[in-house]
Amino acid sequence: MISGIGVDLIEIDRVAKACKSEGFLKRCFTDDEINLIGDRWAKAAGNFAVKEAVAKMFGIGFRGISLKEIEVLRDECGKPYVNLYGKAAELARKQEISTIHVSITNTKEYANAFVVGEKLLGLS
């Protein structure tokens, strides 16, 4: 059963400019994300959009959640997935979200992320 949906659209150039500041990278992304992103700013924008979309899926935005508590990585096939830590993980447990499905689409100018939080049937 769907528990929440989040969508975000962000300009890649805007994220690229921000990523030139090491402070921005360290504040927003985990070390594993930074290694994955490298200097591919479209990937950074896609990851940032996922973080925003997950916060929207929770229905609270970033109130009380750090950007780094939502980690976006890729599996061996390149499919994005989300790891949650700290208060973001607590919130997912409270909302009984067992799985977060992720889709990222990039154009030349924009990164778009769409996430769906799924609640296992039979919970609660």
C-alpha positions as CSV (number, residue, x, y, z in Angstrom):
1,M,0.0,0.0,0.0
2,I,1.3,3.5,-0.9
3,S,2.1,5.5,2.2
4,G,3.5,8.6,0.6
5,I,4.7,10.2,-2.6
6,G,7.3,12.9,-3.2
7,V,8.5,14.7,-6.3
8,D,11.2,17.3,-6.8
9,L,12.6,19.2,-9.8
10,I,15.9,21.1,-9.5
11,E,18.2,22.9,-11.9
12,I,21.4,21.1,-12.5
13,D,23.5,24.3,-13.0
14,R,22.3,25.5,-9.6
15,V,23.5,22.3,-7.9
16,A,26.8,22.4,-9.9
17,K,27.5,25.9,-8.6
18,A,26.8,24.9,-5.0
19,C,28.9,21.7,-5.4
20,K,32.0,23.7,-6.1
21,S,31.9,24.5,-2.4
22,E,33.2,21.6,-0.3
23,G,31.1,22.8,2.6
24,F,27.9,22.2,0.5
25,L,29.0,18.7,-0.4
26,K,29.9,17.7,3.1
27,R,26.7,19.3,4.5
28,C,24.4,17.5,2.0
29,F,26.0,14.2,1.0
30,T,27.6,11.3,2.8
31,D,31.1,10.2,1.9
32,D,29.8,7.3,-0.2
33,E,27.5,9.7,-2.1
34,I,30.4,12.1,-2.7
35,N,32.5,9.2,-4.1
36,L,29.7,8.2,-6.3
37,I,29.0,11.7,-7.6
38,G,32.6,12.7,-8.3
39,D,32.3,15.7,-10.6
40,R,29.1,14.6,-12.3
41,W,26.9,17.4,-11.4
42,A,23.8,15.9,-13.0
43,K,24.2,12.9,-10.6
44,A,24.6,15.3,-7.7
45,A,21.4,17.2,-8.7
46,G,19.5,13.9,-9.1
47,N,20.6,12.8,-5.6
48,F,19.7,16.1,-4.1
49,A,16.2,15.9,-5.8
50,V,15.7,12.5,-4.3
51,K,16.5,13.8,-0.8
52,E,13.9,16.6,-1.3
53,A,11.4,14.1,-2.7
54,V,11.9,11.8,0.3
55,A,11.4,14.7,2.7
56,K,8.1,15.6,0.9
57,M,7.0,11.9,0.9
58,F,7.3,12.0,4.7
59,G,5.0,15.1,4.6
60,I,7.2,17.3,6.8
61,G,10.0,18.5,4.6
62,F,13.4,18.8,6.3
63,R,12.0,19.8,9.7
64,G,14.2,17.8,12.1
65,I,15.9,15.8,9.4
66,S,19.4,16.3,8.1
67,L,20.1,16.0,4.3
68,K,22.8,13.4,5.2
69,E,20.2,11.2,6.9
70,I,18.8,10.4,3.4
71,E,21.5,8.7,1.4
72,V,21.1,8.0,-2.3
73,L,23.3,5.3,-3.8
74,R,23.2,2.9,-6.8
75,D,23.0,-0.9,-6.9
76,E,25.3,-2.9,-9.2
77,C,22.9,-2.3,-12.2
78,G,22.9,1.5,-11.5
79,K,19.4,1.6,-10.0
80,P,19.1,4.3,-7.3
81,Y,18.1,3.3,-3.8
82,V,17.8,5.1,-0.5
83,N,19.3,4.4,2.9
84,L,17.8,6.2,5.9
85,Y,19.6,7.1,9.1
86,G,18.8,8.9,12.4
87,K,15.5,10.8,12.5
88,A,14.7,10.0,8.9
89,A,14.9,6.2,9.7
90,E,12.7,6.8,12.8
91,L,10.1,8.7,10.8
92,A,10.0,5.8,8.3
93,R,9.4,3.4,11.1
94,K,6.7,5.5,12.6
95,Q,5.0,5.8,9.2
96,E,5.5,2.1,8.7
97,I,7.3,2.7,5.4
98,S,9.1,-0.5,4.5
99,T,10.3,0.3,1.0
100,I,11.1,3.5,-0.9
101,H,10.9,3.3,-4.7
102,V,13.1,5.8,-6.5
103,S,13.1,7.2,-10.1
104,I,15.5,9.9,-11.3
105,T,15.2,11.6,-14.7
106,N,17.7,14.1,-16.0
107,T,17.5,16.5,-18.9
108,K,20.2,18.9,-20.0
109,E,18.9,21.5,-17.5
110,Y,16.9,19.7,-14.8
111,A,17.0,16.7,-12.5
112,N,13.7,15.2,-11.5
113,A,13.1,12.7,-8.7
114,F,10.0,10.8,-7.9
115,V,9.7,8.6,-4.8
116,V,7.0,6.3,-3.5
117,G,6.9,5.1,0.1
118,E,5.4,1.7,0.4
119,K,3.8,0.3,3.6
120,L,3.6,-3.5,3.8
121,L,0.1,-4.7,4.0
122,G,-0.8,-6.2,7.3
123,L,1.2,-3.7,9.4
124,S,-0.6,-1.8,12.1
